[in-house]
Amino acid sequence: MSKGIEKNKNSNYDHLKYSRKPLVNDITKVDKAITECKELISIYVKSIETARKNKSWKNT
């Protein structure tokens, strides 16, 4: 077997091994992180909207 095929075979095997394992043990931590990210994005978006509104207000 050529090196490229052997390397591919091992790589595919590794992917299959890892796909069987859960990425995290405690899904609630992931849910909390997702919620926090959404909140931070909302704050960021709101601050951009406020900055744009203030900029247009100053230009009038």
C-alpha positions in Angstrom: 0.0 0.0 0.0 1.3 3.5 -0.8 2.1 5.9 2.0 -0.7 8.3 0.9 -3.3 5.6 1.0 -2.0 4.3 4.3 -2.1 7.8 5.8 -5.6 8.4 4.5 -6.8 5.1 6.0 -5.4 6.0 9.4 -6.8 9.5 9.2 -10.3 8.1 8.4 -10.0 5.6 11.2 -9.1 8.4 13.6 -12.1 10.5 12.5 -14.4 7.5 13.1 -12.9 7.0 16.5 -13.4 10.6 17.5 -17.0 10.7 16.1 -18.0 8.0 18.6 -16.8 10.1 21.6 -18.9 12.9 23.1 -17.2 16.2 22.8 -18.3 17.4 26.2 -19.5 15.6 29.3 -21.7 18.3 30.7 -24.0 19.8 28.0 -25.3 22.4 30.5 -21.9 24.1 30.4 -22.2 24.4 26.6 -25.8 25.7 26.9 -24.6 28.4 29.3 -21.7 29.4 27.0 -24.1 29.6 24.0 -26.5 31.8 26.0 -23.6 34.1 27.1 -22.4 34.4 23.6 -25.8 35.4 22.4 -26.1 38.0 25.1 -22.6 39.4 24.2 -23.6 39.5 20.5 -26.8 41.4 21.4 -24.8 43.9 23.5 -22.3 44.4 20.6 -25.1 44.9 18.0 -26.9 47.3 20.3 -23.8 49.4 20.8 -23.2 49.6 17.1 -26.8 50.7 16.5 -26.4 53.4 19.3 -23.1 54.6 17.8 -24.7 54.9 14.4 -27.7 56.8 15.8 -25.4 59.1 17.8 -23.3 59.7 14.7 -26.2 60.6 12.5 -27.7 62.8 15.3 -24.4 64.8 15.5 -24.3 65.3 11.7 -27.7 67.0 11.7 
